[in-house]
Amino acid sequence: MYIYNVTVNIEESVHDEWLNWIEDHIPDVLATGKFISAKMTEVLVEEEMGGVTYSIQYTAKTREDLDNYYKYDAPKLQSDGMKRFADKMVAFRTELKVINEFYPTISNN
């Protein structure tokens, strides 16, 4: 599994508008069929630049799915947000490969 992480810092002046937009954008990304799930979190560390920071994590089953997203879908989907919020947001993207997942064991004691 692969995680495509998009971290975004959005200025307070457009925060509510961006939040409405991203709640439509995430389903659009999932509709490409390249990801099996998405999770949106608020980063709780205050940035010196201000604003509110979020992390959106999309999970892909295979590297091929992620590569196909970049090739066929990312340019249009990324440009939509950049055109609308270009000077009011900063975004960076990270790829993560899941090596293992651990869950707590439940003891019967």
C-alpha positions as CSV (number, residue, x, y, z in Angstrom):
1,M,0.0,0.0,0.0
2,Y,1.0,3.6,-0.6
3,I,0.0,6.8,1.0
4,Y,-0.1,10.0,-1.1
5,N,0.0,12.8,1.5
6,V,-0.9,16.4,0.7
7,T,-0.1,18.9,3.4
8,V,-1.7,22.3,2.9
9,N,-1.5,25.5,4.9
10,I,-4.4,27.8,4.1
11,E,-4.8,31.4,5.1
12,E,-7.5,32.2,7.6
13,S,-9.1,34.7,5.1
14,V,-10.2,31.9,2.8
15,H,-10.2,29.0,5.2
16,D,-14.0,28.4,5.1
17,E,-14.2,28.6,1.3
18,W,-11.2,26.2,1.0
19,L,-12.8,23.8,3.5
20,N,-16.0,23.7,1.4
21,W,-13.9,23.2,-1.7
22,I,-11.7,20.4,-0.3
23,E,-14.8,18.5,0.9
24,D,-15.8,18.3,-2.8
25,H,-12.3,17.8,-4.1
26,I,-11.5,14.7,-2.0
27,P,-14.4,12.7,-3.5
28,D,-13.3,13.9,-6.9
29,V,-9.8,12.4,-6.3
30,L,-11.4,9.2,-5.0
31,A,-13.6,9.0,-8.1
32,T,-10.5,8.5,-10.2
33,G,-10.5,4.9,-9.0
34,K,-6.8,5.2,-8.1
35,F,-7.3,5.3,-4.3
36,I,-9.2,3.1,-1.9
37,S,-9.6,5.7,0.9
38,A,-8.8,9.2,2.1
39,K,-8.3,10.7,5.5
40,M,-8.2,14.4,6.3
41,T,-6.6,15.6,9.5
42,E,-5.8,19.0,11.0
43,V,-2.1,19.5,11.9
44,L,-2.0,20.6,15.5
45,V,1.3,22.4,15.3
46,E,1.1,26.1,14.9
47,E,3.0,27.5,11.9
48,E,5.0,30.7,12.2
49,M,3.3,31.8,9.0
50,G,-0.1,31.5,10.6
51,G,-3.1,29.9,8.8
52,V,-4.5,26.4,9.4
53,T,-2.6,23.3,8.2
54,Y,-4.2,20.1,7.1
55,S,-2.9,16.7,5.9
56,I,-5.0,14.8,3.4
57,Q,-3.8,11.2,3.1
58,Y,-5.0,9.1,0.1
59,T,-4.3,5.3,0.2
60,A,-3.4,3.5,-3.0
61,K,-3.2,-0.3,-3.3
62,T,-0.3,-0.3,-5.7
63,R,2.6,1.9,-7.0
64,E,1.0,1.6,-10.4
65,D,-2.2,3.2,-9.2
66,L,-0.3,6.1,-7.7
67,D,1.8,6.5,-10.9
68,N,-1.4,6.4,-13.0
69,Y,-3.0,9.1,-10.8
70,Y,0.0,11.4,-11.5
71,K,-0.1,10.6,-15.2
72,Y,-3.8,10.9,-15.9
73,D,-5.5,12.8,-13.1
74,A,-3.2,14.9,-11.0
75,P,-2.5,17.8,-13.4
76,K,-6.2,18.8,-13.7
77,L,-7.2,18.1,-10.1
78,Q,-4.2,19.9,-8.7
79,S,-4.6,22.9,-11.0
80,D,-8.2,23.5,-9.9
81,G,-7.2,24.3,-6.3
82,M,-4.0,26.2,-7.3
83,K,-6.0,28.5,-9.6
84,R,-8.6,29.2,-6.9
85,F,-6.3,29.6,-3.9
86,A,-2.9,30.1,-5.4
87,D,-1.6,33.0,-3.3
88,K,-3.6,32.0,-0.2
89,M,-2.2,28.5,0.3
90,V,1.0,26.5,0.4
91,A,1.0,22.8,-0.4
92,F,3.5,20.0,-0.5
93,R,3.2,16.4,-1.4
94,T,4.8,13.3,0.1
95,E,4.7,9.6,-0.9
96,L,4.8,7.0,1.8
97,K,5.1,3.2,1.4
98,V,3.4,1.2,4.1
99,I,5.8,-1.4,5.3
100,N,3.7,-2.9,8.1
101,E,0.7,-2.1,10.2
102,F,0.4,-2.9,13.9
103,Y,-2.7,-3.1,16.0
104,P,-3.0,-3.7,19.8
105,T,-3.6,-7.2,21.0
106,I,-6.5,-7.7,23.3
107,S,-5.7,-9.6,26.5
108,N,-8.3,-11.9,28.1
109,N,-6.8,-11.4,31.6
